[in-house]
Amino acid sequence: MIGLDRPGRVRGGEEIDIAAIDAFLKGRLPDLRGEPEIGQFKGGASNLTYQLSYPGRDLILRRPPFGHRSGAAHDMLREAKVMAALKPSYPFVPAILATCDDLTVLGCPFYVMERLNGMIPRQELPVELARDAVTLLCRNGIDKLVELHKVDYRAAGLEALGKGEGYVRRQIEGWSERYLKARTPDAADYAGVMGWLKDKMPARDIATCVIHNDFRFDNLVLAPDEPTRVIGVLDWEMATLGDPLMDLGNSLAYWVEAGDDPQFLAARRQPTHVPGMLTRSEVIAYYGEKTGFEVENFDFYQVYGLFRLAVIAQQIYQRYSLGQAKNPEFAGFIHFTNYLERRCLDVIARSEL
């Protein structure tokens, strides 16, 4: 069916041992038959995603990137554990089928999950939809974030997923420290932004719940026969316990509207600009209506989301400038970092906080 998300060829340098993974899986999934064909999904700046196609059954394998990995980043087994714990109360998580911490198999920890056959709304919508249908899809997508934030994390056994209260302060202090470490001589100083965030942060978190931390439309899977219906939510690497408004602020940093300036439109990676999509202000109001959280002045969370995105872009650019990343597209990330400071300052200038 047109629009189904499909893998391409495995990228050079990111091949995996098919025989080794086949033997591992058949030892845990005895109903597997035949030999798998392997493909790789595009993206993969972080963890890498492959499809293993057996006769009559497709599986998805997630592994960390090749090369050096620092600290707790790319923790595949943590991601799988979170997904497995969430599945009973949040059915949009793909089912985990196997995990592996034996480095003799692929040289790294990895997990295998079910393949959700559907469409992913990446930079453009995968199918043509009428304006009313686009609005329905948009609301359905936001509803999945609302439903996640309503999960009882204690009942799900996820009390140890994060530190809980104090999340807002930890994020502002942590991302500020990361920016200072990643700043290059050609990067904006963000002093005004970091100072404003520190001064305006709420005294307490509005709530503590499971947050996704990378909730975007290109992490949603849509039903192929009903593309306004969300059947899956992907990429749980950064899930934790935290403040739900911070999660929404992160999402809105990627929410590019049709009326935004050309530089922001050029950075768009999801189809939030098409007619029928809610504006950022409408998303905030809709989320507040659905959750009951106070969202009347959301400026702090919007600035936080933009600043966090800037730090991520700057960290990538710093690695490129040091020769630790080779993708030539990363050379232009410095311009996006500096642009986002202006965007933060524009929100601050209009804020009533």
N, C-alpha and C positions, 0 to 999 in steps of 0.2 A: 504493500500500500504506500502511495506517495506520502512523504512526510515522516515515515518511521525513522527513528534514529538508528543509524547503522554504523558499524566500525569500518575503518579503512585498513590499509596495510600497516603492518608494524613498522614504526620509524627505525631507521638505522641507529644502532647503538642501544636500542631498547628491546631487543629480542629476549625472549625467555625460553627456557628449556622445555619444549613441548612434551618430550618423553617423560621427564621427571614429574611434571605436573599431572600428566595423564596417569602415571602409576600411583601418585599420591591420592588423586581423586577416586580412582577405582577401588582403592583400599577403604574409602569412607562412603562412597556412593555406589554400592555394588550393582545398581541397575543400569549404570552407564555402559554403553556398547559402542564399539567402533573406535575410530581415531578422530581426535578433534582437529578442526581447522581453527586457526587463531587470527584475530583481527584486533586493532587497537582504536580506541575512540580518540578523537581530536581533543586538543587541550593538553592537559597533563603538565602544566607548569609546576604543579604540586605533585600529588600522588598520581600514579599511572593506572589506567583502566583498560582491560583487555576483555574480548569476548572469546570464549571457548565454545565452538559449535560442534556438538555431537549430533549424530542422527536423531532427529526428533527432540533435541533438547539443547538450549543455549544457556551457558553459565557466564557469570561476570567475575573476573579476578581483579582484585585491587592490591597493588604493591607500592612501596615507597619509590621515589626517584632513584636512579643510579647515582653513585658517587657518595661523597661525604654527607652525613646528616647530623645535625647538631641537636643536643639536648633531647627533649621529648617530642620533637617534631616528627610528623609522619608515623605516628604510632598506630599501626594497622590493627593490632590486637585490641587496643582501647576502643577504636572506632567500631570494630565488630561487636565488642561487648556492649557498647552503648546501644547499637542497633538492635541486638538481640533482646536487651532488656526493655526497650521501647516498643518493640513489635506488638506485644499483646494489647497495649493501650493506645497505640498510634499505628494503625494498620498500613499506613502509607510508607513505612520503612520496608525495603526489600528484605526477604528472609535470608539469614546467614546459613550457609550449608556446610562450611568447613573453615577452620582456621589452622594456621601452621606457624609454629615458632621454631621449627627444625631448619636451621640455616643450610643444611646439606641439600635441601630440595631446590630452592631458588636463590639461596645466598642472602635471604632477607625474610622477615615475617610477612605473611600475606593472608588474605582471606578470600573466600569464594562465596558469592551470593546468587540468588535467583535473578534471572533476566526479566525485567519488566518490559514487555513489548508495547511501546508507545512512542509518542512524539515529544521532543524537548524543544521548547521555544527559546532558541538561542538568539542571535542578533535579529532575526526576522521570525515572524510567525510561520510555523511549518505548513499551515494551510490557510486559505483565504476564508475569513469570517466576516459576517455582517457586523456593523457597529454594536448592536445590542448583544451579539454573541461575544464580542471582545470584552464588553463590560462585564458580562457574566463570568467569563474566564478570569478576568482580573479579580473580581470579588472572590471567586472560588479559590484562587491562589492565596489571597490574603487570609481567607478562612483557614487555610491549612496552617498558617503561622499562629493564628488565634487558637486553633485546636491544640497545637503543640504547647503553647503557653498555659493551657488549662490542664495538661497532663499532671496527675498526682505523682510527683517524682518519688515520694516516699513509698507509695504502694508499688511503684515500678522497681524498687530496690536501687534507686540511683542517688541515694543520699551522699555518696562519696564522689559523685561526678564533679563537684566544684566546692569552693569554700563558702558559698552562700553570701550572707549579709556583708556589705562592704565592697560589693562587686564594682560599683560605679567608681569609687575612689581608686581601687586597684587598677582599673582600666585607664583612667586618666593619668595616673602616675606611671604605669607601665608603658603605655604608648608614647608618652612624652620622653621617657628615658630611651626608648628604642629609636625615636627620631633623632635625638641628639647623638646617639652612637652611629647612626646611618648617614648623618648629614655630610654632604660633600661641599667643597667651596662654592659650587655653582647653585646650591640649593637655598631656597628661602629659609629664613631663620625661624618662622612660626612662633616667635616669642609672644606676640600679642594673642595669638590663638591659644597657645598653651596656658598663658596667664588667665585668659578669660574663662577657659574651661575649669581651671582650678578654682577660680573665684565663684563661678556660677553653679558648680556641681551641687545637686541636692544633698541635703544633710543625711538622708537615708535612701536606700533603694526602694522603689515603689512596690516591689514584690521580689520573691525568689522563685524561679521556675526553670524548667528545661528550656534552654535557648539553643538555636541552631548555629548562629554566629556567621553564617554565609548563606542566608535565605534569599535566593534570587530566582527569577523565572527560569533561568537556564539550569537550575537544579531541580526543576519539577518535571514530572513525566505525565503526559496527557493521554487519555484514552484514544486510540486510533479511530474508533467508531463514534466518538462523542468528544471532540477536542476541547470542549469547555470544561470537561471533568478531569480533575487531577487524580491520578491513580498512584503516584509515587513521589517521594521527596528523597533526593540523593545528597551525597557528600556530607557526612556527619563527622568529619575529622575534628572540627573545632567546637563541637557541641559541649556544653557545660551547664552548670547552674549559674544563673545570673539574673540581671534586671531585664524584664521583657522590653522596656522602652529602649534600652541600649541595642537590643536585637533589631528592633524596627528601625532605629537610627542607622544601623549598619546597612540594612536593606535599602533604605532610601538614598544612600550615597551612590548607589548604582542606578537609581530611578531617573532616567533621562526623559524629559517631556518634550513634546513637539516644539514648544516655544522657547526652549533653552538656547543659549548662545552656541555658535558653530563649534567651539572647542569642546564643549561638553557633549554635543551631539556626535562629534567625531569619535568620542570615547565610548559610545553606547555599545553594550554587549547583550542587551535583552530588548524585546520589542515593546517597551513601555511608552513609546512615542506614537503608536498607531491610534487612529480615531477610535474612541470607545474606552481606551485605558483611562483610569482615574489619574488625576494629577497627584503630586506629592501631598498637597494639602487635603485632597479628598481621601487619600489613603489613610492619613493620620486620623481624620474625622471618622472614617468607617471603622478603623481599628478601635478607636476609643468607644464608639457605639457598641461594638461587639464584645468588648472586654470589660467596660465600665471603668477603665483607668482614666485618670485625668490627663488629657492631652492638649489642653487649651493653648499652652505656650510650649511648643516642642523644640524651640530653637537650640537648647543645650544638646539635645540628642541628635539633631541634624548636624550641628557643627562637629560633634564627636564622631559621627559616622564618616563625614568628609575628611576629618583629620586622620582617623584610622586608615582610611583608604590611601591617603597621602603617604603615611608611614610605610605601608605595604609597597607602594610604587617606589618610594625612595630606597627601601631595602633592596629591591630588585635592581634598581639603577646602580646602587653602590657596588653590588656584586659584579655587575657588568663593568663598571669603571675600574675595578680591581682585577679584571680578567678572569673572574670566577664563574661568569655566565657568558655564553657565546652568542645567544640569540641577538641579531642586530637590531631587532625591534626594541630591545631594552634601552638602546641609546637615547630614544626619544622620551623615556619615562621621566626624565628630569623636567621636561616642559610641563608634563601633567602634574608633577609634584608642585611646581611653582604656581600653576594655574589654580590648584585646589586651595592654596593659601588665600588667593584673592576671593575665591568662592566662599571660604569660611568667613573672611572679613566682611563680605557683603551681608551675610546672614547676621553677623554680630552687629553691624551698623544699623540694621533694621529692627533688631531685637528689643523687646520691652522688658527683658530680664534685668 
